[in-house]
Amino acid sequence: MLERVVREAYRRERIPAVALWALAADGMHAWFAMLRKGLEPALGSRDRAEAEIARAASLAYRRRWASLLERHPSLPRDEGAPARVLGALSLVVRDPKRRAWPFRGLPGAPPSGRRAHLAAEWELRALSATDRWHEVTTHLGEILIALTHTLPDAIPVGANATLGQICFEGGRATAARAKALFALPDRPDSAIEVLRMSEYVFRVNPHHWHEADAATNTGMIEGTSCPWFTSPGWSMMHCGIFGQFQAGISSVFGLRYQLTKTIPKHGGTTCRIDLRPLRKKDGTPIALA
């Protein structure tokens, strides 16, 4: 019963802003954990992986803090404010032991207890639930931009390919969980449903349309892009890296994801993805077990 309610809320895109803020914060921490796990083999240790991620995150968070101060002048301006307030926005208090480490590159620390979190909440009072959701959704792309600048120092060859593979494996894991939870069949409409779940939470294609054809096992989504492509430093490369997350989702349903239109490359106001059957080298479709 609960699974049906959750699925319907996502399908109708009728989740309250306060819940979307929490989902986006949870999604960010899941992505940090996924990055750490994926980078640990290349960097040699968990500590090094955390240090590299925190270094990139600090660059992104400093830029986001400057943007927040410009839009909300009532926010505090002491040295520890970015870690304290952005940590509250990221709901670190829900699991401080697992959620605080990405903020190590900033002075101060995120709130680790309820009293400190409530104090930071008071400092955030000018931001509505929608403002908070919108802010947290920008962190994903901003940190990816920073990683593509800092990670090559630690991984001189293949840093971006490593990030893409991490995203792909994360997409596969996400789709496998959703497929099992909702008993989804291997059809393009199932893939689109799961793709839209993460898109909805992170404000990708907020205005969109899609098609699915079970007979040809094809589908498409087109919509008004994401909150990141206007960020300084964003390029088609970043679309490709994040696209690997969607490719991982699609592969669980036996489909090949193709980013066929993006605003950074093609202009206009929309981006489009197409889904086609995964095929072997001889052209025959790959049958899923």
C-alpha atoms as an extended CHARMM CRD file, in Angstrom:
* protein
*
       289  EXT
         1         1  MET       CA              0.0000000000        0.0000000000        0.0000000000  PROA      1               0.0000000000
         2         2  LEU       CA              2.7330000000        2.4780000000        1.0060000000  PROA      2               0.0000000000
         3         3  GLU       CA              4.6750000000        1.6420000000       -2.1630000000  PROA      3               0.0000000000
         4         4  ARG       CA              1.6240000000        2.5270000000       -4.2840000000  PROA      4               0.0000000000
         5         5  VAL       CA              1.1750000000        5.8440000000       -2.4730000000  PROA      5               0.0000000000
         6         6  VAL       CA              4.8570000000        6.7740000000       -2.9040000000  PROA      6               0.0000000000
         7         7  ARG       CA              4.8450000000        5.7570000000       -6.5460000000  PROA      7               0.0000000000
         8         8  GLU       CA              1.7020000000        7.7630000000       -7.2670000000  PROA      8               0.0000000000
         9         9  ALA       CA              3.1070000000       10.8530000000       -5.5220000000  PROA      9               0.0000000000
        10        10  TYR       CA              6.1630000000       10.7160000000       -7.7830000000  PROA      10              0.0000000000
        11        11  ARG       CA              4.1290000000       10.0050000000      -10.9150000000  PROA      11              0.0000000000
        12        12  ARG       CA              1.8110000000       12.9390000000      -10.2580000000  PROA      12              0.0000000000
        13        13  GLU       CA              4.7170000000       15.1210000000       -9.0560000000  PROA      13              0.0000000000
        14        14  ARG       CA              2.6910000000       16.2210000000       -6.0780000000  PROA      14              0.0000000000
        15        15  ILE       CA              5.2540000000       16.0780000000       -3.2680000000  PROA      15              0.0000000000
        16        16  PRO       CA              5.2760000000       19.1100000000       -0.8810000000  PROA      16              0.0000000000
        17        17  ALA       CA              8.2750000000       21.4470000000       -1.0970000000  PROA      17              0.0000000000
        18        18  VAL       CA              9.4100000000       20.6200000000        2.4320000000  PROA      18              0.0000000000
        19        19  ALA       CA              9.5760000000       16.9090000000        1.5090000000  PROA      19              0.0000000000
        20        20  LEU       CA             11.3810000000       17.7090000000       -1.7490000000  PROA      20              0.0000000000
        21        21  TRP       CA             13.9620000000       19.6910000000        0.2310000000  PROA      21              0.0000000000
        22        22  ALA       CA             14.5290000000       16.6540000000        2.4880000000  PROA      22              0.0000000000
        23        23  LEU       CA             14.6790000000       14.2780000000       -0.4900000000  PROA      23              0.0000000000
        24        24  ALA       CA             17.2280000000       16.4960000000       -2.2530000000  PROA      24              0.0000000000
        25        25  ALA       CA             19.3480000000       16.7000000000        0.9220000000  PROA      25              0.0000000000
        26        26  ASP       CA             19.2060000000       12.9170000000        1.2830000000  PROA      26              0.0000000000
        27        27  GLY       CA             20.0780000000       12.5660000000       -2.3980000000  PROA      27              0.0000000000
        28        28  MET       CA             23.1320000000       14.7860000000       -1.9740000000  PROA      28              0.0000000000
        29        29  HSD       CA             24.4460000000       12.7090000000        0.9170000000  PROA      29              0.0000000000
        30        30  ALA       CA             23.7990000000        9.5010000000       -1.0320000000  PROA      30              0.0000000000
        31        31  TRP       CA             25.8020000000       10.9940000000       -3.9100000000  PROA      31              0.0000000000
        32        32  PHE       CA             28.6640000000       11.9260000000       -1.5880000000  PROA      32              0.0000000000
        33        33  ALA       CA             28.7410000000        8.3460000000       -0.2870000000  PROA      33              0.0000000000
        34        34  MET       CA             28.6330000000        7.0220000000       -3.8540000000  PROA      34              0.0000000000
        35        35  LEU       CA             31.5140000000        9.3160000000       -4.8700000000  PROA      35              0.0000000000
        36        36  ARG       CA             33.5780000000        8.2530000000       -1.8840000000  PROA      36              0.0000000000
        37        37  LYS       CA             33.0630000000        4.5550000000       -2.6300000000  PROA      37              0.0000000000
        38        38  GLY       CA             33.8480000000        5.0350000000       -6.3230000000  PROA      38              0.0000000000
        39        39  LEU       CA             36.9580000000        7.1900000000       -5.7890000000  PROA      39              0.0000000000
        40        40  GLU       CA             38.4880000000        5.1380000000       -2.9850000000  PROA      40              0.0000000000
        41        41  PRO       CA             40.1350000000        2.5390000000       -5.3050000000  PROA      41              0.0000000000
        42        42  ALA       CA             41.6770000000        5.2300000000       -7.5220000000  PROA      42              0.0000000000
        43        43  LEU       CA             42.9050000000        7.3470000000       -4.5940000000  PROA      43              0.0000000000
        44        44  GLY       CA             44.0450000000        4.4970000000       -2.3820000000  PROA      44              0.0000000000
        45        45  SER       CA             42.0550000000        5.1390000000        0.7670000000  PROA      45              0.0000000000
        46        46  ARG       CA             38.7330000000        6.3150000000        2.0990000000  PROA      46              0.0000000000
        47        47  ASP       CA             40.4040000000        9.2600000000        3.8560000000  PROA      47              0.0000000000
        48        48  ARG       CA             41.9320000000       10.5180000000        0.5940000000  PROA      48              0.0000000000
        49        49  ALA       CA             38.6150000000       10.1410000000       -1.2020000000  PROA      49              0.0000000000
        50        50  GLU       CA             36.8560000000       12.1580000000        1.5010000000  PROA      50              0.0000000000
        51        51  ALA       CA             39.5730000000       14.8280000000        1.4160000000  PROA      51              0.0000000000
        52        52  GLU       CA             39.3210000000       15.2660000000       -2.3630000000  PROA      52              0.0000000000
        53        53  ILE       CA             35.5280000000       15.4440000000       -2.2950000000  PROA      53              0.0000000000
        54        54  ALA       CA             35.5760000000       17.9250000000        0.6010000000  PROA      54              0.0000000000
        55        55  ARG       CA             38.1100000000       20.0790000000       -1.2720000000  PROA      55              0.0000000000
        56        56  ALA       CA             35.8240000000       20.3150000000       -4.2940000000  PROA      56              0.0000000000
        57        57  ALA       CA             32.7370000000       20.7830000000       -2.1250000000  PROA      57              0.0000000000
        58        58  SER       CA             34.3420000000       23.7150000000       -0.3100000000  PROA      58              0.0000000000
        59        59  LEU       CA             34.8100000000       25.5500000000       -3.6200000000  PROA      59              0.0000000000
        60        60  ALA       CA             31.2060000000       24.9480000000       -4.6030000000  PROA      60              0.0000000000
        61        61  TYR       CA             29.8220000000       25.8330000000       -1.1870000000  PROA      61              0.0000000000
        62        62  ARG       CA             31.7770000000       29.0990000000       -1.0380000000  PROA      62              0.0000000000
        63        63  ARG       CA             30.2800000000       30.1190000000       -4.3720000000  PROA      63              0.0000000000
        64        64  ARG       CA             26.7930000000       29.1020000000       -3.3140000000  PROA      64              0.0000000000
        65        65  TRP       CA             27.1870000000       31.0040000000       -0.0510000000  PROA      65              0.0000000000
        66        66  ALA       CA             28.0760000000       34.1930000000       -1.9080000000  PROA      66              0.0000000000
        67        67  SER       CA             24.9850000000       33.7080000000       -4.0700000000  PROA      67              0.0000000000
        68        68  LEU       CA             22.7830000000       33.1290000000       -1.0220000000  PROA      68              0.0000000000
        69        69  LEU       CA             24.1050000000       36.2550000000        0.7140000000  PROA      69              0.0000000000
        70        70  GLU       CA             23.3130000000       38.3090000000       -2.3570000000  PROA      70              0.0000000000
        71        71  ARG       CA             19.7360000000       37.0090000000       -2.4440000000  PROA      71              0.0000000000
        72        72  HSD       CA             19.1650000000       36.9120000000        1.3330000000  PROA      72              0.0000000000
        73        73  PRO       CA             21.1210000000       39.7400000000        3.0220000000  PROA      73              0.0000000000
        74        74  SER       CA             19.7460000000       38.7980000000        6.4620000000  PROA      74              0.0000000000
        75        75  LEU       CA             21.9280000000       35.6600000000        6.5680000000  PROA      75              0.0000000000
        76        76  PRO       CA             24.8820000000       35.7820000000        9.0240000000  PROA      76              0.0000000000
        77        77  ARG       CA             28.3270000000       36.7910000000        7.7860000000  PROA      77              0.0000000000
        78        78  ASP       CA             30.7390000000       35.3280000000       10.3500000000  PROA      78              0.0000000000
        79        79  GLU       CA             33.5210000000       33.0090000000        9.1950000000  PROA      79              0.0000000000
        80        80  GLY       CA             31.7640000000       29.8080000000       10.2620000000  PROA      80              0.0000000000
        81        81  ALA       CA             28.4100000000       30.7150000000        8.7360000000  PROA      81              0.0000000000
        82        82  PRO       CA             28.8020000000       28.8100000000        5.4200000000  PROA      82              0.0000000000
        83        83  ALA       CA             29.4270000000       25.4380000000        7.0870000000  PROA      83              0.0000000000
        84        84  ARG       CA             26.8330000000       26.0880000000        9.7920000000  PROA      84              0.0000000000
        85        85  VAL       CA             24.0080000000       27.3230000000        7.5680000000  PROA      85              0.0000000000
        86        86  LEU       CA             24.6630000000       25.1790000000        4.5020000000  PROA      86              0.0000000000
        87        87  GLY       CA             25.0470000000       22.2160000000        6.8450000000  PROA      87              0.0000000000
        88        88  ALA       CA             21.6060000000       22.9700000000        8.2580000000  PROA      88              0.0000000000
        89        89  LEU       CA             20.2370000000       23.2940000000        4.7240000000  PROA      89              0.0000000000
        90        90  SER       CA             21.7640000000       19.8890000000        3.9620000000  PROA      90              0.0000000000
        91        91  LEU       CA             20.1200000000       18.3770000000        7.0680000000  PROA      91              0.0000000000
        92        92  VAL       CA             23.4170000000       17.0820000000        8.4380000000  PROA      92              0.0000000000
        93        93  VAL       CA             21.7200000000       16.7920000000       11.8400000000  PROA      93              0.0000000000
        94        94  ARG       CA             19.7730000000       13.7490000000       10.6110000000  PROA      94              0.0000000000
        95        95  ASP       CA             23.0100000000       11.6880000000       10.7050000000  PROA      95              0.0000000000
        96        96  PRO       CA             26.0200000000       13.8350000000       11.7040000000  PROA      96              0.0000000000
        97        97  LYS       CA             28.5190000000       10.9480000000       11.7640000000  PROA      97              0.0000000000
        98        98  ARG       CA             27.8430000000       10.1470000000        8.1140000000  PROA      98              0.0000000000
        99        99  ARG       CA             26.8910000000       13.5910000000        6.7760000000  PROA      99              0.0000000000
       100       100  ALA       CA             29.3750000000       16.1030000000        8.2050000000  PROA      100             0.0000000000
       101       101  TRP       CA             32.5760000000       15.1490000000        6.3670000000  PROA      101             0.0000000000
       102       102  PRO       CA             31.8860000000       16.9380000000        3.0210000000  PROA      102             0.0000000000
       103       103  PHE       CA             32.0410000000       20.2590000000        4.9420000000  PROA      103             0.0000000000
       104       104  ARG       CA             35.6060000000       19.7220000000        6.2410000000  PROA      104             0.0000000000
       105       105  GLY       CA             37.0390000000       22.1820000000        3.7330000000  PROA      105             0.0000000000
       106       106  LEU       CA             35.1260000000       25.0740000000        5.3020000000  PROA      106             0.0000000000
       107       107  PRO       CA             35.8760000000       26.9390000000        8.5520000000  PROA      107             0.0000000000
       108       108  GLY       CA             33.6470000000       25.8800000000       11.4020000000  PROA      108             0.0000000000
       109       109  ALA       CA             31.3350000000       22.8900000000       11.1940000000  PROA      109             0.0000000000
       110       110  PRO       CA             27.7500000000       21.9740000000       10.3390000000  PROA      110             0.0000000000
       111       111  PRO       CA             25.2790000000       21.5870000000       13.2180000000  PROA      111             0.0000000000
       112       112  SER       CA             25.6570000000       18.1450000000       14.7790000000  PROA      112             0.0000000000
       113       113  GLY       CA             23.0010000000       18.4360000000       17.4800000000  PROA      113             0.0000000000
       114       114  ARG       CA             19.3750000000       19.4660000000       17.5910000000  PROA      114             0.0000000000
       115       115  ARG       CA             19.9700000000       22.7060000000       19.5080000000  PROA      115             0.0000000000
       116       116  ALA       CA             22.6690000000       23.8850000000       17.0800000000  PROA      116             0.0000000000
       117       117  HSD       CA             20.4700000000       22.8940000000       14.1480000000  PROA      117             0.0000000000
       118       118  LEU       CA             17.5170000000       24.8700000000       15.5180000000  PROA      118             0.0000000000
       119       119  ALA       CA             19.7750000000       27.9150000000       15.9580000000  PROA      119             0.0000000000
       120       120  ALA       CA             20.8820000000       27.6150000000       12.3210000000  PROA      120             0.0000000000
       121       121  GLU       CA             17.2390000000       27.1450000000       11.3110000000  PROA      121             0.0000000000
       122       122  TRP       CA             16.4990000000       30.5160000000       12.8780000000  PROA      122             0.0000000000
       123       123  GLU       CA             19.2560000000       32.0500000000       10.7620000000  PROA      123             0.0000000000
       124       124  LEU       CA             17.6080000000       30.4510000000        7.7150000000  PROA      124             0.0000000000
       125       125  ARG       CA             14.1690000000       31.8530000000        8.5060000000  PROA      125             0.0000000000
       126       126  ALA       CA             14.1540000000       34.0900000000        5.4120000000  PROA      126             0.0000000000
       127       127  LEU       CA             14.2310000000       31.0080000000        3.1390000000  PROA      127             0.0000000000
       128       128  SER       CA             10.9580000000       29.2300000000        2.4420000000  PROA      128             0.0000000000
       129       129  ALA       CA             10.7880000000       25.4540000000        1.9840000000  PROA      129             0.0000000000
       130       130  THR       CA             10.8020000000       26.0260000000       -1.7820000000  PROA      130             0.0000000000
       131       131  ASP       CA             13.8670000000       28.2970000000       -1.5010000000  PROA      131             0.0000000000
       132       132  ARG       CA             15.6460000000       25.5830000000        0.4770000000  PROA      132             0.0000000000
       133       133  TRP       CA             14.7490000000       22.8650000000       -2.0060000000  PROA      133             0.0000000000
       134       134  HSD       CA             15.9040000000       25.0190000000       -4.9160000000  PROA      134             0.0000000000
       135       135  GLU       CA             19.2040000000       25.8300000000       -3.2060000000  PROA      135             0.0000000000
       136       136  VAL       CA             20.0530000000       22.2340000000       -2.2970000000  PROA      136             0.0000000000
       137       137  THR       CA             19.3130000000       21.0450000000       -5.8420000000  PROA      137             0.0000000000
       138       138  THR       CA             21.9680000000       23.3940000000       -7.2030000000  PROA      138             0.0000000000
       139       139  HSD       CA             24.6690000000       21.7990000000       -5.0490000000  PROA      139             0.0000000000
       140       140  LEU       CA             24.8090000000       18.6090000000       -7.1290000000  PROA      140             0.0000000000
       141       141  GLY       CA             25.8970000000       20.3180000000      -10.3370000000  PROA      141             0.0000000000
       142       142  GLU       CA             28.0680000000       22.9130000000       -8.6260000000  PROA      142             0.0000000000
       143       143  ILE       CA             30.0890000000       20.2120000000       -6.8600000000  PROA      143             0.0000000000
       144       144  LEU       CA             30.4470000000       18.2580000000      -10.1120000000  PROA      144             0.0000000000
       145       145  ILE       CA             31.8780000000       21.3770000000      -11.7710000000  PROA      145             0.0000000000
       146       146  ALA       CA             34.3520000000       21.7640000000       -8.9070000000  PROA      146             0.0000000000
       147       147  LEU       CA             35.3320000000       18.0780000000       -9.0370000000  PROA      147             0.0000000000
       148       148  THR       CA             36.1730000000       18.2720000000      -12.7440000000  PROA      148             0.0000000000
       149       149  HSD       CA             38.6060000000       21.0740000000      -11.8550000000  PROA      149             0.0000000000
       150       150  THR       CA             40.1940000000       19.6080000000       -8.7210000000  PROA      150             0.0000000000
       151       151  LEU       CA             40.1350000000       15.8200000000       -9.2060000000  PROA      151             0.0000000000
       152       152  PRO       CA             42.6430000000       15.7310000000      -12.1130000000  PROA      152             0.0000000000
       153       153  ASP       CA             45.2950000000       16.8820000000       -9.5890000000  PROA      153             0.0000000000
       154       154  ALA       CA             44.8090000000       13.5800000000       -7.7710000000  PROA      154             0.0000000000
       155       155  ILE       CA             43.8610000000       11.4030000000      -10.7710000000  PROA      155             0.0000000000
       156       156  PRO       CA             45.8570000000       12.8380000000      -13.7150000000  PROA      156             0.0000000000
       157       157  VAL       CA             44.4530000000       10.3610000000      -16.2640000000  PROA      157             0.0000000000
       158       158  GLY       CA             40.7800000000        9.4890000000      -16.5290000000  PROA      158             0.0000000000
       159       159  ALA       CA             39.3220000000       11.6040000000      -13.7090000000  PROA      159             0.0000000000
       160       160  ASN       CA             36.2020000000       12.5390000000      -15.6660000000  PROA      160             0.0000000000
       161       161  ALA       CA             35.7550000000        8.9930000000      -16.9560000000  PROA      161             0.0000000000
       162       162  THR       CA             35.9250000000        7.7970000000      -13.3490000000  PROA      162             0.0000000000
       163       163  LEU       CA             33.1980000000       10.2710000000      -12.3700000000  PROA      163             0.0000000000
       164       164  GLY       CA             31.0750000000        9.0750000000      -15.2790000000  PROA      164             0.0000000000
       165       165  GLN       CA             31.4570000000        5.4260000000      -14.2550000000  PROA      165             0.0000000000
       166       166  ILE       CA             30.5130000000        6.2810000000      -10.6590000000  PROA      166             0.0000000000
       167       167  CYS       CA             27.3690000000        7.9950000000      -11.9280000000  PROA      167             0.0000000000
       168       168  PHE       CA             26.5280000000        5.0180000000      -14.1620000000  PROA      168             0.0000000000
       169       169  GLU       CA             26.8210000000        2.5270000000      -11.3060000000  PROA      169             0.0000000000
       170       170  GLY       CA             24.7530000000        4.8190000000       -9.1000000000  PROA      170             0.0000000000
       171       171  GLY       CA             22.0270000000        4.9430000000      -11.7400000000  PROA      171             0.0000000000
       172       172  ARG       CA             22.0180000000        1.1480000000      -12.0060000000  PROA      172             0.0000000000
       173       173  ALA       CA             21.6800000000        0.7600000000       -8.2400000000  PROA      173             0.0000000000
       174       174  THR       CA             18.8900000000        3.3430000000       -8.0740000000  PROA      174             0.0000000000
       175       175  ALA       CA             16.9350000000        1.7020000000      -10.8830000000  PROA      175             0.0000000000
       176       176  ALA       CA             17.3740000000       -1.8000000000       -9.4670000000  PROA      176             0.0000000000
       177       177  ARG       CA             15.8830000000       -0.6780000000       -6.1450000000  PROA      177             0.0000000000
       178       178  ALA       CA             12.9430000000        1.1040000000       -7.7860000000  PROA      178             0.0000000000
       179       179  LYS       CA             12.3270000000       -1.7880000000      -10.1760000000  PROA      179             0.0000000000
       180       180  ALA       CA             12.1290000000       -4.2680000000       -7.3140000000  PROA      180             0.0000000000
       181       181  LEU       CA             10.1060000000       -1.9820000000       -5.0040000000  PROA      181             0.0000000000
       182       182  PHE       CA              7.4490000000       -1.1360000000       -7.5840000000  PROA      182             0.0000000000
       183       183  ALA       CA              7.5920000000       -4.4290000000       -9.5510000000  PROA      183             0.0000000000
       184       184  LEU       CA              8.2790000000       -2.5450000000      -12.7850000000  PROA      184             0.0000000000
       185       185  PRO       CA              8.3670000000       -4.4740000000      -16.0800000000  PROA      185             0.0000000000
       186       186  ASP       CA             11.1600000000       -4.0910000000      -18.6450000000  PROA      186             0.0000000000
       187       187  ARG       CA              9.4670000000       -1.4340000000      -20.7600000000  PROA      187             0.0000000000
       188       188  PRO       CA             10.4300000000        2.0970000000      -21.7900000000  PROA      188             0.0000000000
       189       189  ASP       CA              7.6150000000        3.6230000000      -19.7330000000  PROA      189             0.0000000000
       190       190  SER       CA              9.1390000000        1.9910000000      -16.6310000000  PROA      190             0.0000000000
       191       191  ALA       CA             12.5410000000        3.5000000000      -17.3960000000  PROA      191             0.0000000000
       192       192  ILE       CA             10.9610000000        6.9050000000      -17.9440000000  PROA      192             0.0000000000
       193       193  GLU       CA              9.1120000000        6.6420000000      -14.6310000000  PROA      193             0.0000000000
       194       194  VAL       CA             12.3510000000        5.9860000000      -12.7250000000  PROA      194             0.0000000000
       195       195  LEU       CA             14.2440000000        8.6470000000      -14.6920000000  PROA      195             0.0000000000
       196       196  ARG       CA             11.5780000000       11.1730000000      -13.7690000000  PROA      196             0.0000000000
       197       197  MET       CA             11.8400000000       10.3560000000      -10.0480000000  PROA      197             0.0000000000
       198       198  SER       CA             15.3690000000       11.7130000000       -9.7380000000  PROA      198             0.0000000000
       199       199  GLU       CA             14.6980000000       14.4500000000      -12.2860000000  PROA      199             0.0000000000
       200       200  TYR       CA             11.7310000000       15.6820000000      -10.2600000000  PROA      200             0.0000000000
       201       201  VAL       CA             13.6240000000       15.8410000000       -6.9580000000  PROA      201             0.0000000000
       202       202  PHE       CA             16.5790000000       17.7080000000       -8.5240000000  PROA      202             0.0000000000
       203       203  ARG       CA             14.4700000000       19.9950000000      -10.7510000000  PROA      203             0.0000000000
       204       204  VAL       CA             15.6330000000       18.5170000000      -14.0440000000  PROA      204             0.0000000000
       205       205  ASN       CA             13.1310000000       19.1650000000      -16.8370000000  PROA      205             0.0000000000
       206       206  PRO       CA             10.5430000000       20.8280000000      -14.5650000000  PROA      206             0.0000000000
       207       207  HSD       CA              8.3950000000       21.3780000000      -17.6730000000  PROA      207             0.0000000000
       208       208  HSD       CA              8.5930000000       18.2570000000      -19.7860000000  PROA      208             0.0000000000
       209       209  TRP       CA              6.8510000000       15.8260000000      -22.0860000000  PROA      209             0.0000000000
       210       210  HSD       CA              7.6160000000       12.2220000000      -22.8780000000  PROA      210             0.0000000000
       211       211  GLU       CA              6.6070000000        9.2940000000      -25.0550000000  PROA      211             0.0000000000
       212       212  ALA       CA              7.0180000000        5.5280000000      -24.7440000000  PROA      212             0.0000000000
       213       213  ASP       CA              6.3040000000        2.8360000000      -27.3350000000  PROA      213             0.0000000000
       214       214  ALA       CA              6.2400000000       -0.7120000000      -25.9630000000  PROA      214             0.0000000000
       215       215  ALA       CA              5.9740000000       -2.1700000000      -29.4750000000  PROA      215             0.0000000000
       216       216  THR       CA              9.3250000000       -0.7330000000      -30.6020000000  PROA      216             0.0000000000
       217       217  ASN       CA             10.7950000000       -0.5990000000      -27.0640000000  PROA      217             0.0000000000
       218       218  THR       CA             11.6740000000        3.0810000000      -27.4630000000  PROA      218             0.0000000000
       219       219  GLY       CA             10.9740000000        6.2790000000      -25.5960000000  PROA      219             0.0000000000
       220       220  MET       CA             11.9760000000        9.9040000000      -25.1020000000  PROA      220             0.0000000000
       221       221  ILE       CA             11.8980000000       12.7500000000      -22.5880000000  PROA      221             0.0000000000
       222       222  GLU       CA             12.2360000000       16.3960000000      -23.5510000000  PROA      222             0.0000000000
       223       223  GLY       CA             12.0710000000       19.2940000000      -21.1310000000  PROA      223             0.0000000000
       224       224  THR       CA             13.3840000000       22.5550000000      -19.7830000000  PROA      224             0.0000000000
       225       225  SER       CA             16.8030000000       21.3520000000      -18.7090000000  PROA      225             0.0000000000
       226       226  CYS       CA             18.3480000000       21.5620000000      -15.2300000000  PROA      226             0.0000000000
       227       227  PRO       CA             19.3510000000       24.1600000000      -12.6100000000  PROA      227             0.0000000000
       228       228  TRP       CA             23.0760000000       23.8080000000      -13.3990000000  PROA      228             0.0000000000
       229       229  PHE       CA             23.7450000000       24.6070000000      -17.0430000000  PROA      229             0.0000000000
       230       230  THR       CA             23.8140000000       28.3580000000      -16.3060000000  PROA      230             0.0000000000
       231       231  SER       CA             26.3920000000       27.9110000000      -13.5160000000  PROA      231             0.0000000000
       232       232  PRO       CA             29.9040000000       29.2630000000      -14.2020000000  PROA      232             0.0000000000
       233       233  GLY       CA             32.0640000000       26.5150000000      -15.6670000000  PROA      233             0.0000000000
       234       234  TRP       CA             29.2450000000       24.2150000000      -16.8290000000  PROA      234             0.0000000000
       235       235  SER       CA             29.8270000000       22.5880000000      -20.2140000000  PROA      235             0.0000000000
       236       236  MET       CA             28.6600000000       19.7330000000      -22.3900000000  PROA      236             0.0000000000
       237       237  MET       CA             31.1980000000       17.5510000000      -20.5540000000  PROA      237             0.0000000000
       238       238  HSD       CA             29.1660000000       17.8610000000      -17.3610000000  PROA      238             0.0000000000
       239       239  CYS       CA             25.9690000000       16.9460000000      -19.2040000000  PROA      239             0.0000000000
       240       240  GLY       CA             27.7510000000       13.7900000000      -20.3680000000  PROA      240             0.0000000000
       241       241  ILE       CA             28.9910000000       12.8570000000      -16.8830000000  PROA      241             0.0000000000
       242       242  PHE       CA             25.5800000000       13.2580000000      -15.2620000000  PROA      242             0.0000000000
       243       243  GLY       CA             24.0260000000       11.5640000000      -18.2810000000  PROA      243             0.0000000000
       244       244  GLN       CA             25.7870000000        8.3920000000      -17.2150000000  PROA      244             0.0000000000
       245       245  PHE       CA             23.4980000000        8.2320000000      -14.1720000000  PROA      245             0.0000000000
       246       246  GLN       CA             20.5160000000        8.1820000000      -16.5220000000  PROA      246             0.0000000000
       247       247  ALA       CA             22.2990000000        5.6850000000      -18.7540000000  PROA      247             0.0000000000
       248       248  GLY       CA             22.6900000000        3.3890000000      -15.7410000000  PROA      248             0.0000000000
       249       249  ILE       CA             18.9720000000        3.6390000000      -14.9730000000  PROA      249             0.0000000000
       250       250  SER       CA             18.0520000000        2.9070000000      -18.5860000000  PROA      250             0.0000000000
       251       251  SER       CA             20.3540000000       -0.1210000000      -18.7970000000  PROA      251             0.0000000000
       252       252  VAL       CA             18.4480000000       -1.8850000000      -15.9830000000  PROA      252             0.0000000000
       253       253  PHE       CA             15.4320000000       -1.8750000000      -18.3020000000  PROA      253             0.0000000000
       254       254  GLY       CA             17.4330000000       -3.0930000000      -21.3070000000  PROA      254             0.0000000000
       255       255  LEU       CA             17.6090000000        0.3380000000      -22.8860000000  PROA      255             0.0000000000
       256       256  ARG       CA             20.3660000000        2.5430000000      -24.2510000000  PROA      256             0.0000000000
       257       257  TYR       CA             20.2270000000        6.1750000000      -23.1690000000  PROA      257             0.0000000000
       258       258  GLN       CA             21.2360000000        8.8420000000      -25.6680000000  PROA      258             0.0000000000
       259       259  LEU       CA             21.4650000000       12.5570000000      -24.9450000000  PROA      259             0.0000000000
       260       260  THR       CA             20.3210000000       13.8800000000      -28.3170000000  PROA      260             0.0000000000
       261       261  LYS       CA             19.7910000000       17.5770000000      -27.5790000000  PROA      261             0.0000000000
       262       262  THR       CA             21.2300000000       19.9080000000      -24.9470000000  PROA      262             0.0000000000
       263       263  ILE       CA             21.0130000000       23.6340000000      -24.4730000000  PROA      263             0.0000000000
       264       264  PRO       CA             24.8280000000       24.0110000000      -24.0120000000  PROA      264             0.0000000000
       265       265  LYS       CA             25.4630000000       22.3460000000      -27.3900000000  PROA      265             0.0000000000
       266       266  HSD       CA             22.3610000000       23.0160000000      -29.4740000000  PROA      266             0.0000000000
       267       267  GLY       CA             20.9190000000       26.1900000000      -27.9390000000  PROA      267             0.0000000000
       268       268  GLY       CA             17.1760000000       26.6150000000      -27.5770000000  PROA      268             0.0000000000
       269       269  THR       CA             15.2770000000       26.0990000000      -24.3360000000  PROA      269             0.0000000000
       270       270  THR       CA             14.9920000000       22.3230000000      -23.9650000000  PROA      270             0.0000000000
       271       271  CYS       CA             17.1080000000       19.1800000000      -23.6570000000  PROA      271             0.0000000000
       272       272  ARG       CA             16.1000000000       15.7480000000      -24.9560000000  PROA      272             0.0000000000
       273       273  ILE       CA             17.0160000000       12.1460000000      -24.2850000000  PROA      273             0.0000000000
       274       274  ASP       CA             16.0760000000        9.1340000000      -26.4060000000  PROA      274             0.0000000000
       275       275  LEU       CA             15.8180000000        5.5130000000      -25.3170000000  PROA      275             0.0000000000
       276       276  ARG       CA             16.5520000000        2.6220000000      -27.6650000000  PROA      276             0.0000000000
       277       277  PRO       CA             16.9730000000       -1.1370000000      -27.0700000000  PROA      277             0.0000000000
       278       278  LEU       CA             20.4080000000       -2.2330000000      -25.9040000000  PROA      278             0.0000000000
       279       279  ARG       CA             21.9660000000       -4.3740000000      -28.6520000000  PROA      279             0.0000000000
       280       280  LYS       CA             24.8730000000       -6.7400000000      -29.0630000000  PROA      280             0.0000000000
       281       281  LYS       CA             27.6230000000       -6.0500000000      -31.5910000000  PROA      281             0.0000000000
       282       282  ASP       CA             25.7020000000       -8.0700000000      -34.1790000000  PROA      282             0.0000000000
       283       283  GLY       CA             22.6840000000       -5.8230000000      -33.7490000000  PROA      283             0.0000000000
       284       284  THR       CA             20.4560000000       -8.2370000000      -31.8370000000  PROA      284             0.0000000000
       285       285  PRO       CA             18.6980000000       -6.9180000000      -28.7350000000  PROA      285             0.0000000000
       286       286  ILE       CA             20.1260000000       -7.8490000000      -25.3500000000  PROA      286             0.0000000000
       287       287  ALA       CA             17.6280000000       -9.9390000000      -23.4110000000  PROA      287             0.0000000000
       288       288  LEU       CA             17.5000000000       -9.2450000000      -19.6910000000  PROA      288             0.0000000000
       289       289  ALA       CA             17.4990000000      -12.1380000000      -17.2510000000  PROA      289             0.0000000000
